[in-house]
Every structure is written in structure tokens, then in C-alpha cells.
């Protein structure tokens, strides 16, 4: 397994990553900011 950083953004408490295979994106939450976030590796 290779672990690498994605982007330069900072989050209070990023957790619960879920990869959407069909959409090709990573969803995760920032629990402290009460936010659901999405990372698209194709566009950064």
C-alpha cells in the first residue's frame, strides 16, 4: 500500500474516506467543520 498526500488543503478533522468507483472521486468528512467534502483526482 502506498499512502500519499492529496492537495495542500488543511482540515480540522478529516475522516471516513469513501472511494466512489463509478464517479472516480473520494468523499470524506471534516467532522469539526461539519462538512462533507469531495476530492476529484482528475481535476485536483
C-alpha positions, 0 to 999 in steps of 0.5 A: 500500500502506498499512502500519499498526500492529496492537495495542500488543503488543511482540515480540522478533522478529516475522516471516513474516506469513501472511494466512489468507483463509478464517479472516480472521486473520494468523499470524506468528512471534516467532522469539526467543520461539519462538512462533507467534502469531495476530492476529484483526482482528475481535476485536483 
